[in-house]
Structure formats: C-alpha cells, structure tokens
Amino acid sequence: MKTDEILKKLCRANGISGFEEEIASLSGELLKEAGADRVYTDALGSVHAVFEPSGETLRTVLLDAHMDEVGLMVSDICENGMLKFVNVGGIDPRILPAMRVKVHGRRECFGVITNLPPHITSSSDYTKAIPMDEMFIDAGLSYEEASENIAVGDAVSFFTPAGELLGDRYLSKALDDRAGLAALIYAAGELKGKLLNTRLHLLCSTQEEFSLSGAAAGAFESGADMCICVDVGHASTPDSKSDDTFELSGGPMIGAAPSLKKQYTRELCELAKSLDMEYQTEVMGGSSGTNAWSIAISGRGIPCALISIPLRYMHTGAEVVSVSDITAVGRLAAEYVKLKDKEAGDNGAH
C-alpha cells in the first residue's frame, strides 16, 4: 500500500489521548496486512506488532510512533444545550473559535465552537484572544437532547476535511502523529521477511500528548535493546523563525540531544548520505518532547534515536506534511534496522 493511501486511512480515524480505540483498531488491521507475526493491545491501549526474524534472535529493535491526537473533552452541559469543554493536549485557544468538531457521545454529533462575528464584537475585545473557559460547543441541541446523547467526559475531536494540496502536500487533523504511524507501517512493509537476527517490534503508543505513559509501558513490554522513535517537528512558514523550524519536503529530521544515543544519530546521518537522501539535523539541548524521553528511561533503559517529519500548523485541525518526507523517514528507519541486523549477525550478540 502506498504511503498516501496509508495516511488517508489513518487520518480518517479518531483517537484523542485516552480515547484511542478507533485508531488502535485500524492500526492493528494495517499492521496485520503488513505481515506482522503477532498483533496485540497492552493494558494502556497501545498496539504492538511483532515481526520475527528468519534466524536466531540476537537483538530486538523497537520502532515507536504515537497514535493519539490532541482534542477536547466535554466538561459540562449548560441549560441552553451548549457544551463546555477542556483541552486534551496542548492547544492554542486562538485556533478554536468557529472550528467544526465531532462530539463522541452515546450518539456522535457535530458541533461548532462559538464565535462572535466582528459586527457585534466590541472594539476593546476585537483584538483579544478568547479564553477557552469562555467558549462553548454549539451542537444544535436543547438541554434535554444534549443530556440524552452526551455525557460529561465524552471526547471531542477536530472535524476538518482532509485532502491533498498541490504537489505532494497533505492536509488533515491528527498528522501529529499519524504521519509517523504511516512511516512505521511503510518501514514494516520494507522489512517483512528481510531480517535474519533482529526481532522487529512496532509500537503504536497511546497518551503521548499529555503523559508519554503509553510509550513507557509499551517499551517495557517490548524488552527492546534499542529504539527508533518517529514523530513530527516544526516545518517553516513565512512567519516562523528559521532557527526553530525545518524545511517541508526537506527530508527526515534526525534528532541530536543529550537524551538520544549519539552513535545512533551519527549513524543515521551517515546512512542518509549513503542513500543520497536529503536530511536535516534537529538539535535539542534537553528533552526532545517526544516518546524518546520516556522510552530511554523505561525498565533498565533503552537507548533511542529520533527521526521526525516536518509538519506545519502543529496541534490544529489543519496540519500539513509532505508525503515524500513520510516515505523518506520510513525508508531511512527500515534501512537503519537492516544495518543493525547485519551488525548483530556479524557480532553474534547484542
């Protein structure tokens, strides 16, 4: 299956942090189609896919991408049927007014986040950001209808049409980190039946957007010797600072940080050069802000590498990626696993 086809399927599914059942079910199906020997779900809802080697297992390599997305959660039902909400994950309240959403209640329903038009906004409020606790979701329901179909604690996901932009650009909600999931599934297809001494363990982890807990538990479960995390990073826009962003369609962002294994960073850069693959180096002085942080200290410790996909408009309902970047990240991860598999066979040990 082509990368863009995988991506479209993943982005159609919903799964804000803590409510990942729909995306988990789809991820499991896609990994079975990719030829996994075993697919299962752990206690925190993360999906595991195991690909056994054709020879003796000398090393287990973990590939991780989180499958949850940012969103909202119903916190109250007002007397007029409007819904109050809180954020799940880091969301800038400035993006929310007039956004379409889907409320995952007893019966799913659509809604829009309230927004005063400029005609009836006072001049003093016109340039101010509206606090999240002053916004409501209008689902077109009376109090009785809302109470019958929706409960406090129900998930609310962004509802924006996904689609292709010009070139190889793709726009959707939840590309953080469905783009990473697509890259891992691509890598799995590239590696199926080609590993001699490496057990490949793919982890589609939960709850990254607020706690990193799915990755910590899933990594411990895997018993991996090393890990490659795949996430997204900030792509440049006309109004962004060049020091903080990377080029869309500029290739994989290879992470360099104190929490990442320097050897893996160096080897990934050398491998990208040998493949004639464009790449970018992302330097982070402390935590990477990704699952690599929690996986590195899981159990007895798992050394990590990080490869990120450039993404515009992070944590909005209209994120943008380059499909070629996703394919390149999947290819780089697959080729690196092959390299470590050969290394394990040559050494005859971990």
MARMAR-812522 format. One record per residue (C-alpha): residue number from 0; residue in one letter; x, y, z. Coordinates in steps of 0.05 Angstrom, whole numbers, plus 32768, in hexadecimal, padded with zeros to 4 digits. Layout:
@nr->NUM rest->A u->X v->Y w->Z
...
END
This chain:
@nr->0 rest->M u->8000 v->8000 w->8000
@nr->1 rest->K u->801B v->8045 w->7FEE
@nr->2 rest->T u->802C v->8078 w->8023
@nr->3 rest->D u->7FF5 v->80A8 w->8010
@nr->4 rest->E u->7FC1 v->8071 w->8013
@nr->5 rest->I u->7FD8 v->805B w->8058
@nr->6 rest->L u->7FD8 v->80A4 w->806F
@nr->7 rest->K u->7F91 v->80B1 w->8057
@nr->8 rest->K u->7F77 v->8074 w->807D
@nr->9 rest->L u->7F9A v->8088 w->80BD
@nr->10 rest->C u->7F83 v->80D0 w->80BB
@nr->11 rest->R u->7F3A v->80BD w->80B2
@nr->12 rest->A u->7F3B v->8099 w->80F5
@nr->13 rest->N u->7F31 v->80BD w->8137
@nr->14 rest->G u->7F57 v->80B3 w->8178
@nr->15 rest->I u->7F67 v->80ED w->81A6
@nr->16 rest->S u->7F94 v->80DB w->81E1
@nr->17 rest->G u->7F71 v->80A9 w->820F
@nr->18 rest->F u->7F3C v->8099 w->81DA
@nr->19 rest->E u->7F66 v->8074 w->81A6
@nr->20 rest->E u->7F3A v->8037 w->8199
@nr->21 rest->E u->7F27 v->8049 w->8151
@nr->22 rest->I u->7F6D v->8059 w->8139
@nr->23 rest->A u->7F89 v->801D w->8160
@nr->24 rest->S u->7F5A v->7FED w->813C
@nr->25 rest->L u->7F6E v->800A w->80F8
@nr->26 rest->S u->7FB8 v->8009 w->8109
@nr->27 rest->G u->7FB4 v->7FC0 w->811C
@nr->28 rest->E u->7F91 v->7FAE w->80DB
@nr->29 rest->L u->7FC5 v->7FD3 w->80B1
@nr->30 rest->L u->7FFF v->7FB1 w->80D6
@nr->31 rest->K u->7FDF v->7F6C w->80CB
@nr->32 rest->E u->7FDB v->7F7E w->8081
@nr->33 rest->A u->8025 v->7F91 w->8084
@nr->34 rest->G u->8034 v->7F49 w->8099
@nr->35 rest->A u->803F v->7F4D w->80E4
@nr->36 rest->D u->8047 v->7F0A w->8106
@nr->37 rest->R u->8022 v->7F22 w->8144
@nr->38 rest->V u->7FF6 v->7F5F w->8151
@nr->39 rest->Y u->7FDA v->7F6E w->8196
@nr->40 rest->T u->7FC4 v->7FA7 w->81C4
@nr->41 rest->D u->7FE2 v->7FB3 w->8209
@nr->42 rest->A u->7FC2 v->7FCC w->824A
@nr->43 rest->L u->7FC8 v->8016 w->8236
@nr->44 rest->G u->7FAA v->800A w->81F1
@nr->45 rest->S u->7FEA v->800E w->81C8
@nr->46 rest->V u->7FEE v->7FE0 w->818C
@nr->47 rest->H u->802A v->7FB2 w->8184
@nr->48 rest->A u->803F v->7F8F w->8144
@nr->49 rest->V u->8077 v->7F5C w->8145
@nr->50 rest->F u->809E v->7F45 w->8108
@nr->51 rest->E u->80CA v->7F08 w->8117
@nr->52 rest->P u->810D v->7EFE w->80F4
@nr->53 rest->S u->811C v->7EC3 w->80C7
@nr->54 rest->G u->8158 v->7EAF w->80F1
@nr->55 rest->E u->816D v->7EB3 w->813A
@nr->56 rest->T u->8154 v->7EF1 w->815F
@nr->57 rest->L u->8192 v->7F18 w->8176
@nr->58 rest->R u->8172 v->7F5C w->817D
@nr->59 rest->T u->812D v->7F7C w->8184
@nr->60 rest->V u->8124 v->7FC0 w->8163
@nr->61 rest->L u->80E8 v->7FEA w->8177
@nr->62 rest->L u->80C8 v->801B w->8146
@nr->63 rest->D u->8098 v->804B w->8169
@nr->64 rest->A u->8066 v->807F w->8152
@nr->65 rest->H u->802C v->8099 w->817B
@nr->66 rest->M u->7FE6 v->8091 w->815F
@nr->67 rest->D u->7FC0 v->80C2 w->818C
@nr->68 rest->E u->7FAD v->8109 w->8177
@nr->69 rest->V u->7F9D v->8149 w->819C
@nr->70 rest->G u->7F54 v->815A w->81A7
@nr->71 rest->L u->7F20 v->816F w->81DA
@nr->72 rest->M u->7EF4 v->8150 w->820F
@nr->73 rest->V u->7EAE v->8164 w->8225
@nr->74 rest->S u->7EB0 v->8182 w->826B
@nr->75 rest->D u->7E68 v->819A w->8273
@nr->76 rest->I u->7E24 v->819E w->8251
@nr->77 rest->C u->7E04 v->81E2 w->8258
@nr->78 rest->E u->7DBA v->81F0 w->8261
@nr->79 rest->N u->7DB5 v->820A w->821A
@nr->80 rest->G u->7DD4 v->81CA w->81FE
@nr->81 rest->M u->7E19 v->81E8 w->81F1
@nr->82 rest->L u->7E55 v->81BE w->8206
@nr->83 rest->K u->7E90 v->81D6 w->8230
@nr->84 rest->F u->7ED2 v->81B4 w->8223
@nr->85 rest->V u->7F1B v->81AC w->8237
@nr->86 rest->N u->7F58 v->819F w->820C
@nr->87 rest->V u->7F7A v->815B w->8207
@nr->88 rest->G u->7FC2 v->8169 w->81F3
@nr->89 rest->G u->7FE1 v->81AC w->81E2
@nr->90 rest->I u->7FB0 v->81D7 w->81BB
@nr->91 rest->D u->7FB6 v->8221 w->81AD
@nr->92 rest->P u->7F70 v->823E w->81BD
@nr->93 rest->R u->7F79 v->8270 w->8184
@nr->94 rest->I u->7F6C v->8239 w->8150
@nr->95 rest->L u->7F2A v->8222 w->816E
@nr->96 rest->P u->7EF4 v->8256 w->815E
@nr->97 rest->A u->7EC6 v->823F w->8125
@nr->98 rest->M u->7EEA v->81FC w->8120
@nr->99 rest->R u->7EBF v->81BF w->810E
@nr->100 rest->V u->7EC3 v->8185 w->813E
@nr->101 rest->K u->7EA6 v->813F w->8148
@nr->102 rest->V u->7E8C v->812C w->818D
@nr->103 rest->H u->7E94 v->80E2 w->819B
@nr->104 rest->G u->7E58 v->80D7 w->81C8
@nr->105 rest->R u->7E25 v->80A0 w->81CD
@nr->106 rest->R u->7E13 v->80B7 w->8188
@nr->107 rest->E u->7E49 v->80DC w->8161
@nr->108 rest->C u->7E36 v->8123 w->814E
@nr->109 rest->F u->7E57 v->815E w->812D
@nr->110 rest->G u->7E5F v->81A2 w->814B
@nr->111 rest->V u->7E81 v->81E5 w->8142
@nr->112 rest->I u->7EA8 v->820D w->8176
@nr->113 rest->T u->7E86 v->824F w->8182
@nr->114 rest->N u->7EA2 v->828F w->8165
@nr->115 rest->L u->7E86 v->82D6 w->8167
@nr->116 rest->P u->7E88 v->82F6 w->8122
@nr->117 rest->P u->7EAD v->8338 w->811C
@nr->118 rest->H u->7E6B v->835E w->8112
@nr->119 rest->I u->7E57 v->8352 w->815B
@nr->120 rest->T u->7E9C v->8351 w->817B
@nr->121 rest->S u->7EB0 v->838E w->81A4
@nr->122 rest->S u->7EED v->83B3 w->818C
@nr->123 rest->S u->7F11 v->83A5 w->81CD
@nr->124 rest->D u->7F08 v->8359 w->81C4
@nr->125 rest->Y u->7F15 v->8356 w->8179
@nr->126 rest->T u->7F5F v->8348 w->817F
@nr->127 rest->K u->7F5D v->831D w->81BE
@nr->128 rest->A u->7F63 v->82D1 w->81BF
@nr->129 rest->I u->7F26 v->82B0 w->81DE
@nr->130 rest->P u->7F37 v->8285 w->821B
@nr->131 rest->M u->7F24 v->823C w->8211
@nr->132 rest->D u->7EF7 v->823D w->824F
@nr->133 rest->E u->7ECC v->8272 w->822D
@nr->134 rest->M u->7EBF v->8248 w->81EF
@nr->135 rest->F u->7E87 v->8217 w->81E2
@nr->136 rest->I u->7E77 v->81DF w->81B0
@nr->137 rest->D u->7E35 v->81EA w->818C
@nr->138 rest->A u->7E1B v->81A6 w->8176
@nr->139 rest->G u->7DD6 v->81C1 w->8166
@nr->140 rest->L u->7DB7 v->819C w->81A1
@nr->141 rest->S u->7D88 v->81AF w->81D9
@nr->142 rest->Y u->7D9D v->819D w->8220
@nr->143 rest->E u->7D71 v->815F w->821E
@nr->144 rest->E u->7D8D v->8148 w->81DC
@nr->145 rest->A u->7DD4 v->8155 w->81F0
@nr->146 rest->S u->7DCC v->8131 w->8233
@nr->147 rest->E u->7DAE v->80F5 w->820F
@nr->148 rest->N u->7DE7 v->80EE w->81DC
@nr->149 rest->I u->7E24 v->810C w->81FE
@nr->150 rest->A u->7E45 v->8102 w->8242
@nr->151 rest->V u->7E79 v->812A w->8268
@nr->152 rest->G u->7EBC v->810A w->8257
@nr->153 rest->D u->7EAC v->80FA w->820F
@nr->154 rest->A u->7EE3 v->8105 w->81DC
@nr->155 rest->V u->7EE0 v->813C w->81A8
@nr->156 rest->S u->7F0B v->8139 w->8169
@nr->157 rest->F u->7F1A v->816D w->8135
@nr->158 rest->F u->7EF1 v->8164 w->80F6
@nr->159 rest->T u->7F12 v->8182 w->80B9
@nr->160 rest->P u->7F12 v->8167 w->8072
@nr->161 rest->A u->7F53 v->8143 w->8062
@nr->162 rest->G u->7F70 v->8147 w->801D
@nr->163 rest->E u->7FAA v->814F w->7FED
@nr->164 rest->L u->7FC9 v->8193 w->7FE0
@nr->165 rest->L u->7FF2 v->81A2 w->7FA2
@nr->166 rest->G u->8031 v->8179 w->7F99
@nr->167 rest->D u->8038 v->8141 w->7FCD
@nr->168 rest->R u->801C v->8169 w->8007
@nr->169 rest->Y u->7FE5 v->814C w->8033
@nr->170 rest->L u->7FB7 v->8172 w->8063
@nr->171 rest->S u->7F91 v->8152 w->809D
@nr->172 rest->K u->7F86 v->8152 w->80E8
@nr->173 rest->A u->7FB0 v->8120 w->8110
@nr->174 rest->L u->7FEC v->811E w->80E2
@nr->175 rest->D u->8011 v->8124 w->8124
@nr->176 rest->D u->801E v->80EA w->8126
@nr->177 rest->R u->7FF7 v->80C3 w->80F1
@nr->178 rest->A u->802F v->80D7 w->80C2
@nr->179 rest->G u->805F v->80B2 w->80F0
@nr->180 rest->L u->8031 v->8075 w->80F1
@nr->181 rest->A u->802F v->8075 w->80A5
@nr->182 rest->A u->807B v->8077 w->80A3
@nr->183 rest->L u->807F v->803B w->80D2
@nr->184 rest->I u->804D v->8013 w->80AB
@nr->185 rest->Y u->8074 v->8023 w->806B
@nr->186 rest->A u->80B4 v->800C w->808F
@nr->187 rest->A u->8093 v->7FCB w->80A5
@nr->188 rest->G u->8081 v->7FBB w->805E
@nr->189 rest->E u->80C8 v->7FC8 w->8048
@nr->190 rest->L u->80E4 v->7F9A w->807F
@nr->191 rest->K u->80B4 v->7F60 w->807D
@nr->192 rest->G u->80DB v->7F20 w->8070
@nr->193 rest->K u->811E v->7F44 w->806A
@nr->194 rest->L u->8139 v->7F40 w->80B2
@nr->195 rest->L u->8165 v->7F06 w->80C6
@nr->196 rest->N u->8178 v->7F14 w->810E
@nr->197 rest->T u->814B v->7F4E w->8124
@nr->198 rest->R u->8106 v->7F4A w->8142
@nr->199 rest->L u->80E0 v->7F88 w->812A
@nr->200 rest->H u->80AF v->7FA2 w->815D
@nr->201 rest->L u->8081 v->7FDB w->8146
@nr->202 rest->L u->805D v->8004 w->817B
@nr->203 rest->C u->8021 v->8031 w->816C
@nr->204 rest->S u->8020 v->8053 w->81AF
@nr->205 rest->T u->7FE8 v->8077 w->81D5
@nr->206 rest->Q u->7FE5 v->80B6 w->81FF
@nr->207 rest->E u->8023 v->80D9 w->81E4
@nr->208 rest->E u->8001 v->811D w->81E1
@nr->209 rest->F u->7FFB v->8123 w->822D
@nr->210 rest->S u->8026 v->80F0 w->8251
@nr->211 rest->L u->8052 v->80C3 w->8224
@nr->212 rest->S u->8037 v->808A w->824E
@nr->213 rest->G u->8023 v->805C w->8214
@nr->214 rest->A u->806A v->805C w->81FA
@nr->215 rest->A u->808A v->8050 w->823E
@nr->216 rest->A u->805E v->8013 w->824C
@nr->217 rest->G u->8062 v->7FFA w->8204
@nr->218 rest->A u->80AD v->7FFF w->8201
@nr->219 rest->F u->80B3 v->7FD7 w->8242
@nr->220 rest->E u->8085 v->7FA3 w->8224
@nr->221 rest->S u->80B0 v->7F9D w->81E5
@nr->222 rest->G u->80F1 v->7F8C w->8209
@nr->223 rest->A u->8115 v->7FB1 w->81D1
@nr->224 rest->D u->8160 v->7FBC w->81CD
@nr->225 rest->M u->8159 v->7FFD w->81A7
@nr->226 rest->C u->8122 v->802A w->818C
@nr->227 rest->I u->8115 v->8059 w->8152
@nr->228 rest->C u->80DE v->808B w->8162
@nr->229 rest->V u->80B9 v->80AD w->8129
@nr->230 rest->D u->8094 v->80ED w->8136
@nr->231 rest->V u->8089 v->8131 w->8115
@nr->232 rest->G u->80AF v->8173 w->811A
@nr->233 rest->H u->80A1 v->81BB w->8108
@nr->234 rest->A u->80A5 v->81CB w->80BD
@nr->235 rest->S u->80B4 v->8212 w->80A7
@nr->236 rest->T u->807F v->8244 w->8093
@nr->237 rest->P u->8087 v->828C w->807B
@nr->238 rest->D u->807C v->82A6 w->80C2
@nr->239 rest->S u->80A8 v->8274 w->80E7
@nr->240 rest->K u->80EF v->827C w->8101
@nr->241 rest->S u->8121 v->8255 w->80D8
@nr->242 rest->D u->8147 v->823F w->8116
@nr->243 rest->D u->8109 v->821B w->8131
@nr->244 rest->T u->80EF v->81FA w->80F2
@nr->245 rest->F u->8102 v->81CB w->80B9
@nr->246 rest->E u->80F1 v->81C6 w->8070
@nr->247 rest->L u->80B2 v->81A2 w->8058
@nr->248 rest->S u->80C7 v->8170 w->8023
@nr->249 rest->G u->810E v->8178 w->803D
@nr->250 rest->G u->8113 v->8130 w->8054
@nr->251 rest->P u->8116 v->810E w->8098
@nr->252 rest->M u->8128 v->8136 w->80D6
@nr->253 rest->I u->815D v->810C w->80FB
@nr->254 rest->G u->815D v->811D w->8145
@nr->255 rest->A u->819C v->812F w->816D
@nr->256 rest->A u->8191 v->8137 w->81B8
@nr->257 rest->P u->81B1 v->8122 w->81FA
@nr->258 rest->S u->8178 v->80F1 w->8204
@nr->259 rest->L u->8185 v->80D0 w->81C1
@nr->260 rest->K u->81BE v->809F w->81B3
@nr->261 rest->K u->81F4 v->80C6 w->818E
@nr->262 rest->Q u->820A v->8088 w->8168
@nr->263 rest->Y u->81C5 v->807E w->814A
@nr->264 rest->T u->81C0 v->80C8 w->8136
@nr->265 rest->R u->8203 v->80C4 w->8113
@nr->266 rest->E u->81F3 v->8082 w->80F0
@nr->267 rest->L u->81B0 v->809B w->80D8
@nr->268 rest->C u->81D1 v->80D9 w->80B9
@nr->269 rest->E u->8206 v->80AE w->8098
@nr->270 rest->L u->81D1 v->807E w->807E
@nr->271 rest->A u->81A7 v->80B6 w->8061
@nr->272 rest->K u->81E5 v->80D0 w->803B
@nr->273 rest->S u->81F4 v->808A w->8020
@nr->274 rest->L u->81AC v->8086 w->8007
@nr->275 rest->D u->81B2 v->80CA w->7FE5
@nr->276 rest->M u->8178 v->80DF w->8012
@nr->277 rest->E u->816E v->8127 w->8026
@nr->278 rest->Y u->816A v->812E w->8072
@nr->279 rest->Q u->8169 v->8164 w->80A8
@nr->280 rest->T u->8189 v->8162 w->80ED
@nr->281 rest->E u->815D v->8178 w->8127
@nr->282 rest->V u->8185 v->818D w->8164
@nr->283 rest->M u->8162 v->818C w->81A7
@nr->284 rest->G u->8187 v->81A1 w->81E6
@nr->285 rest->G u->815C v->8179 w->8216
@nr->286 rest->S u->811D v->814F w->820F
@nr->287 rest->S u->8106 v->8140 w->81C8
@nr->288 rest->G u->80BE v->8149 w->81DE
@nr->289 rest->T u->80AE v->8106 w->81BF
@nr->290 rest->N u->80A5 v->80BD w->81D4
@nr->291 rest->A u->80F1 v->80B5 w->81D0
@nr->292 rest->W u->80F5 v->80D8 w->8213
@nr->293 rest->S u->80CB v->80A3 w->8238
@nr->294 rest->I u->80E4 v->8067 w->8210
@nr->295 rest->A u->812D v->8077 w->8220
@nr->296 rest->I u->811F v->806E w->826B
@nr->297 rest->S u->80EE v->8034 w->8264
@nr->298 rest->G u->8103 v->7FF5 w->828B
@nr->299 rest->R u->814F v->7FF0 w->828D
@nr->300 rest->G u->8153 v->8025 w->8257
@nr->301 rest->I u->814C v->8022 w->820B
@nr->302 rest->P u->817B v->804C w->81E0
@nr->303 rest->C u->8153 v->8074 w->81AE
@nr->304 rest->A u->8158 v->8097 w->816B
@nr->305 rest->L u->8125 v->80CA w->8153
@nr->306 rest->I u->8110 v->80D8 w->810B
@nr->307 rest->S u->80DB v->810D w->8100
@nr->308 rest->I u->80AF v->8122 w->80C6
@nr->309 rest->P u->80AA v->816D w->80B7
@nr->310 rest->L u->8062 v->8185 w->80C5
@nr->311 rest->R u->8040 v->81C8 w->80C0
@nr->312 rest->Y u->800A v->81E3 w->80EE
@nr->313 rest->M u->8014 v->81B0 w->8126
@nr->314 rest->H u->7FDA v->81A2 w->8156
@nr->315 rest->T u->7FA6 v->81C0 w->8129
@nr->316 rest->G u->7F6F v->81A1 w->80FE
@nr->317 rest->A u->7F96 v->81B2 w->80BF
@nr->318 rest->E u->7FDC v->8195 w->80C5
@nr->319 rest->V u->8006 v->818F w->8085
@nr->320 rest->V u->803C v->815D w->8072
@nr->321 rest->S u->8062 v->8146 w->8034
@nr->322 rest->V u->8053 v->80FE w->8022
@nr->323 rest->S u->809A v->80F7 w->8006
@nr->324 rest->D u->80B6 v->8108 w->804B
@nr->325 rest->I u->808C v->80D0 w->806A
@nr->326 rest->T u->80A4 v->809E w->8037
@nr->327 rest->A u->80EC v->80B4 w->8042
@nr->328 rest->V u->80E6 v->80AC w->808D
@nr->329 rest->G u->80C9 v->8067 w->8085
@nr->330 rest->R u->8100 v->8053 w->8055
@nr->331 rest->L u->8137 v->806F w->8082
@nr->332 rest->A u->811C v->804A w->80BE
@nr->333 rest->A u->8117 v->8009 w->8097
@nr->334 rest->E u->815E v->800F w->807B
@nr->335 rest->Y u->8179 v->801E w->80C1
@nr->336 rest->V u->8157 v->7FE0 w->80DD
@nr->337 rest->K u->8177 v->7FB7 w->80A5
@nr->338 rest->L u->81BB v->7FD6 w->80B7
@nr->339 rest->K u->81B3 v->7FC3 w->8101
@nr->340 rest->D u->819B v->7F7E w->80ED
@nr->341 rest->K u->81DB v->7F72 w->80C5
@nr->342 rest->E u->8203 v->7F8D w->80FF
@nr->343 rest->A u->81E1 v->7F5D w->812F
@nr->344 rest->G u->81F0 v->7F22 w->8101
@nr->345 rest->D u->8239 v->7F37 w->80F8
@nr->346 rest->N u->8242 v->7F3D w->8144
@nr->347 rest->G u->8218 v->7F01 w->8156
@nr->348 rest->A u->81FC v->7F26 w->8193
@nr->349 rest->H u->81D6 v->7F64 w->81A9
END
